[in-house]
Structures are given as C-alpha cells and as structure tokens.
Amino acid sequence: MSGMQNDLTAAIRSAASGWKKAKRQADKKDRVRKRDLERLRSYRPPKITIRRAAFEVMQRAYMKASANGRYYANARQIMYAARPWVLELTGGEIWKKSSYFTQTLLKDYIEMYDPPWKVAWDSRGHLTEPHTQKNIGLGGIEVMKYTSEWTDIFFDEFPSELPEIRIETNGPSLRFNAVLFIEKEGFDPILKDAGIAEKYDIAIMSTKGLPVGAACRLAHQFSKNGIKILVMHDFDLDGFKIVRTLRRGTRLAPGTPVIDIGFRFEDIEGLQSEQVVYRQKKNPKSYLRQCGATEVECDFLVKPSSYYGWYGERVELNAMTSDELIAWLERKFEEQGISKLIPSDDILDKAYQRAVYQKRVKEETGRIRQQLKSEKVIIPSDLKRQIADKVLDDPELSWDEAVWEVALTTDK
C-alpha cells in the first residue's frame, strides 16, 4: 500500500471514528448534539507530512531532474523538481532549509530504497583538465604547484621511447583554451556525462561560494596565458558578488577580466524563483549595481523594504533540469565562440611526423614479437646466479631490473 493510500485510509477511519463516538452520545431520538454536529462537519483530514510528500514524489523528481536518468542530477536539482509537488500535497507547506531535503530526506530515501540513481553531491573546489583528467584542488599549495609545472609544449618527433598517442601536456598549452568557472560544486558528473570538457576543450573549475585567493590567482594565470574564463552563477546577490570578486580579486590575489555568461535576467524565464530576505540595513541594490546588475535585475532581486527588512527573489542554476542545463551552456559557448583547440601548422606537422614514427615503431615491434615467438631464445644457464650477484652488488636493484641488465649484456 502506498503512502497516499495509507493517508486516505487513516483519514476515513478518523472521520468514521468521530461519527461513531457522536452517535453513542446521541439522545434517545438518535439526534447528535448541534455542537458535535458542527465539529464533525468542519472536519478536515490530517495534512500529509513534508517527509511523506517528499517520498511520494521523489522518483518523479529524480526522473525529471535527470532527463529520465540520461544525466546525473545533483541533489538540489532533485529538490527543485520535487518542490511544487510537495507544496501541492502538503497544502502549501515546505522545508525551511534546503539542506533538510538534500542532506536528510533524499539520503533517507536512497538508503531506504537503494534506487539505481546517478546523484551528484557537493564537494570542495577544484579544476579538472579535459582529456588528461588531471584534478587540481583550489588550495594555495596545489595551485602554486600546478602553475609552476606549466610548460610550452615542445615534443620530439622521434622520441627514444615509444610515445603514447596523446602528447603529454602540463597546463593549458596545446590542451585547452578556455575555462568554465562554476560558483558551486556538484555539476561535474552532469558535464562529464555530456562530454562537455572534451567536446569544447574546456577545463572545468568550481568552488563553493565566493572564490578564495587561490582560485583568483589561478584564473589570473590562465588569463595571462590567453585563456578565456567564463563564469556561470546563480541569479542572486551572491552570484553577482562572485563575478565581481573574480574581476577585482582579493586582498592577496589579482583580478581577471572574466566573461559573465549568466544567469542574467534573460536566462531565468520559465524557471522557479524563491524568496530571499536580506539581513542588512542598506539597500542591496547599491551593491548589485557595483557588481554590474541592470536596473531590471535589481528590481527583480530586491523589492521595496518592509517591516522585516529588504527582500526579493532569486533563481538558482539548479532550477534547470540536466538537459536544460546542457542546452543552455552549449548555447552560451556558441555565443562566446568556444570551440575545439586546433594548433598552428608547424605544431600539426611535428605531431604528424611523431604519429607516423609511432605507427612504424609499433609495426616493427609486432614483427619482432612474431620473430621471437618462432625462435628459441638462449637463456643463460647461470641466470639465477647472475641475478643474485647483481642485487648483492646493488641492494636497491629489483630482481626484474637485474634481469633487464643481464639481457642487455648477454643477448647479442
């Protein structure tokens, strides 16, 4: 029996119980007292709880947020998908804090029913390169180490050792020419499912809240190397603050001329908004204007003051479903001219020579492999003694390294 059936059954039993009790107390003419009659006529079945309502719609909410399981969906996307249905079932009641849904209700549901869902959860700030999948934490030491290892790629067309197909890179050179900065964590699995990083040769950088000095320094280093920085953020005061912080920098980090791709007012049509209260005396519009918000955006985000202070509306990135997010993002990339990285002619010429060399070495390696399979390799009769002597002379040498050294000197 579903939760809704349980609630309906409980409501009927409750109502019937009240009438039964009233009939027992009726007079000899089987008339119910007027006071009891009015109370029973005004009876309303108990409201469904927020928890039960959330559990009732959780499957639908996940399927909507994830495009029927096509993409990962992060916890807040599922929350936004569930929100209108929960409001309807509870008669207008909803969780006071989003964390109650994302950290309690959703996790309780998954633990109880173990659905095969792809749910993304928040983590700390980091940057991920396309193709190499190198993951760099956005801390001071990690960023310093990462940028110190950057090189302008110079590769040998005829390396002494057989190279990998992909040229090894350190940093953005010949690997990516744009970075997408996301103000919050949790979108990586969705973008990975859609192949966004590799499709556009773009690195993905995300933080939780305002960017710290390390993130600002990394963005600045990218910009100095000709890398575009695109910023994706909620349509709210904090989102505008993030863009302003990246552009102006922090006390110990320089600013960067980043590109604000939204959310802006033109991006939020048809998306759910939610009310926000500003705990401050000064009108938030003045700061929003400093951050580059238009008057139309200011009027949406901040309403006239009331007894309780300033209030307004906001729209989160999570209000989009995963398919809407990918479509919106690709449209923004097209507007900004973000496309695949194709190096200069001289780099391509060298890479082609390298690829031909690699192809022929592999072919020759295959020929030698077949030759050795068909002939008897003469193994030294005292191989074990030679290995023992070598590791005795050099205790740090491993046995297989010793075998290699013996083969170099005995196989002629």
N, C-alpha and C positions, 0 to 999 in steps of 0.2 A: 504494500500500500504506500502511495507516495505521500509526501509531506502535506500537499494540498488536500488530499483525501482525509488524512488524519485530522487536519484543522476543521474540515467540514463536518466530519463525524462528531468531533468534540463540541462544535457549536450547536449541532442538533440535540445532542444529549444534554447539554447545558440548558438549552431553552426548554426542552421537554421536562427536565427535572424541576424547573421553576413552576411550570404549569401544574405538574403533579402535586407539588407541595401546596400550591394555592387551592387546588380542588379539595385537598384533605381538610383545609381550614375553612371551606365554604360553609354557608349556613344550611339549614335543612332544606331550603328550596333550591339548593345547588347553585347559589349565586356567589360569585367571587367578589370579595370586597373591592370597592372602587379604587382604593389606594393601591391594592395589589394588581388590579387590572391595568392601571395606568403604568405601573412599573414594568409589567410584562410586555405591554405594547411598545414601550420605548426601548426594549432590549436590543442591544446590538451585539453581534457575535464578537468574541475577542479578536483583536488585530493579530495578524501573523507577525512574528518577531523578525527583526532585521536579519538575524542569523539564518532562520528558516527560509526567508525570502531569498537571501543570497545563495543558499544551497540549491533552491529550486531553479534559479536562473543561471547557475554557474556554467553549466555545459553550453548553453546558448551563448553566454557572454564570451566564453573562450573561443567558440567556433566563429563568432562574429569578428572578434579582435584579430584572430589568426588567419582570416580568409579560409575558413573550414580546414584548418590545420596545414595550410600551404606554407605559412611562415611561422617563425617563432612569434610569440606575443609576450610582451613584458607585463608584469603584474598590474601596473597602473592602467594599461590599455584594457585589460580584462575588467578592472574596476569601473572604468568609464562606460564600457559596453553594458555592464550589469546595472549601473546606476538608475536609469529610467525605469527598468522593470522592477527593481526593488522598491522604488518610490511608489509605483502603482500598486504593488502587492501590500505594502505596509500602510497605505493611505497617507503618504507624504513623509514618512519617517526614513531617515538615512543615517549612516555612520557619521560621527562628529569629526573623526580624523581618518584620513585615507589609509594611514598605517594599520588601522583596525581591519580593513579589508585585505590589504596586501600582505600583512605580516601574521594575521590571525585567521580570518575567515578562509582566505584562499589556501593557506598552508594546511589548515584543519581539513578542508575538503580534499586536497590532494593526498594527505596522509590517510584519510578515511577510505577513499575510493580508488586511489592509485591509478588515475587515468593516464593514458599514454600521450600526455600533452608535452608540447615544447614551450616551456615557460622560462622567460629570462628574468633574472633578479639583478638588482643593483650591485655594483662593486666599486672599487676605488678607481681614480683617474688613471688613464693610460693612453698610449699611442700604439697603433698596430700598422705596420707597413703592408702594402699589397704585395702579393706573390711570395715574399720571404717569410711573411707571418711573424716577423720579429715584433715582440711585445715589450714596450718600454714604459715603466712606471713613471708617473709625473711627479717625482720627488727630485729634490735638488741634486743629489748624488747621481741618480740614474740619468737625469737629463744631461748633466755635465759629462758623464762617461760616454753617453750616446753621441753627443755632438763632437766630442774630441776624437772619435773614431771615424768621422765622416771623411771620405776621400773623393777626389775627382777621378773617376774610374779610368785606369789605363790597364788594358789587359793584353796579354801576349797571344798573338795569333797561333803560335806554335809552342805551347807550354810543354815543359819536360814531363809532366804527369798528365794523364788523361783527364780532361776537364769535364765538369758537369755541363748539361745542356744550358742551364740558366747561368748567366755571368754573375759571379758573386759581387754584391754591392754593399757599401757601408754608407748609410744615409740616403738622401734623396737622389743623388747623382745617377742618371740613367735608370731610375727606378720609379719615381713619381714626381709630378709637377704641381700637385695640389693637395691640400689637407682639409678635411671636413672636421670642424670643431663642433661638438655637441655638448650642450650645457649639462647633460645628465648621463648617467650610466644606464645600461640595460638595453640599448638598441643594437649592440654588436651582433647577437645571434640573428636578428632580423636582416641586417645588412649583409651578413655573411651568407645567409640562405639565398638572398637575391643576387649575390656575386657583385655587389656594388664596388668594392675596393678594386678588384681585378678588372672589372668592366670599364672603369674610368681611370685606372692607375692613380688612385687617390688614397692617401693614408687617412685613417680614422682616429681622431683624437677626442677624448671625452673626459669630463670632470663631473663632480657632484657639487653643484652650487658655483659660487664665484671662483674664477681661475686664480690659483695661487701664483707666487713669483716664478716657480719652476715652469709652469705652463706658459706664462707670459714670455719668459726667456726663450723657450723652445719655439714659440710662434715667431718671435723676433728673428731668431736664427734662420728659420725657414724663409721668412720674407727677404732677408738679406741675400739668400741664395736664389731668389726669383720664384719662390714657391707661393702660389695663391693660398690664402687662408679664408675659407668660407665658414661662417658661423650660423648654426641652427639652434634656435632657442624658443622657449615658451613665449606666448604673448602676454607678458605681465611686467611689473616693475623690475623684478629680478632679472628677467631676460634682457631687458634694455641695459641694466647695470652690467651684465656680463659683457655685452658688446663694448660698452664704454670702458670697462676695465682693460680689455684686450687692446683697445685703441690707445688708451692713456698709459697703461702699465701700472705697476705697483711701486711702492717706495724703493724697492731693490731690483726692479726689473723694468726694461724699456717697453714702450708701447709699439703697436704694429698696425699698419693700415689694413685691417681685415674687411671682408665683404659680408655684410649682413643680409643673409638670404631669407630671413624670417624665423618665426612667424611675425608678419606685419598685418595690418588691418585687412588687406586684400586677401590674406591667406585663411582667414578664420570663418568665412561664410559657410553656414551649414553645420558647424562644429559646436559641441556643447560648451557652454561657458559656465563658470561658477563664481559665486560672490566672494569677494575678498574685503577684509577690513584692515585699514592702515592704522597701526598703533603709533601715531605721531601727530604733533600739533600743527606742523607746517603742511600746506597743501602739497601732496606728492607730485602734482602736475609740474611744479617748477623743476624738480629733479628729472622728470621724464623728458622735459624739453631739452635739458642739458645733455641727455642721452640720445637725442635725435628723434624723439617721438613727435609726430604731427599733432595738430590740434584735434583732428578727428580721433586719433588713437588715444590722446589724453582724455577726451570726453567719454570714451568707452571704458577706459581703465579706472577713471576717478570720477565719481558722482559728487554733487554738492554735499557739503558737510552736514551732518545731523548731530543729534544729541550724543550719539555714540562715537562720533569722530568721522573721519573720511572713509568712504567705502567705494567699491566699484566692481567690475567684472574682470575675469582673466580667462585665458584659454591655454590649455597645456598641449604640447606635442602629442601626448598620449591620448588625446581625444580623437586622433586619427586611428583607423584600423591599419594593420600592417600593409595591406595592398594600397590603401590611400597614401600612406607614408612614402612608399617606394615610388609611386607615380608622381607625387608632389616633389620629391627630391630629384628625380630624373629631369623633371621639367625645369627646376632651378639650375641644375647642371648645364642643361642646354642653353638657358638664358645667359649663363656666365662663360660659355664656350669651353667647358671642361670636357676633355676627350682623351683618347689614348696617347701615351707618350711614344713618339717616333723620333729617334736620334738623328743627328746630322749624317750626311752621305759618307764622310770619312769613317765615322763610327760603324755605320752599317757595313761598309766594305771590309773593315777589320773583322767584324763579327761573322761575316760570311766566310772569310778565309779560315777563321777559327772553327766554324761549323764543318767545313769541308775536311780540314785536318782531323777533327774529331771523328767524322764519319769513316775516313780511311784507316785511322788507327784502330777503330773498332772492327772494321772488316779484317784487318791484318791480325788482330788479336784472335778473331774467330778462326782464321786459317791456322794459326799456331796451336790453338786449343785442339783442333781436329788432328793435327800432326802428332801432338804429344799423346793423344789417346791411342793412336795406331802404332806408336813405337814404345819400346821398353826403356824407361828412364833408369840409368845405372845409379843405384843408391849406395853410398859409401858403406862398407861393411862395419866400420867403426863409428858410425854416425852418432850413436848414443855417447860414446866416449868424447868425441869432439864437442858435443853439446855441453857435456859436464865440464870439460876444460874451459870452455868459453864463459859459462856462468860462474865458474870458480874465479876466473881472472877478472870478471866484471859482474859482481853480485847484483847490480841494478838491472842487468840484462834479463829479459824474459826468455823462456825456452824457445818461443816461436821466432823471436828476434834473432836468437842464436842460429836457428835453422836457416833463416834467411842469409845470414853471414856465411855460413858453410856453403850454401848453394852458390853464392856469388863467386867463391874461390875454387870450387870443385867442378862445377858444370861448365865444361869448355866445348 
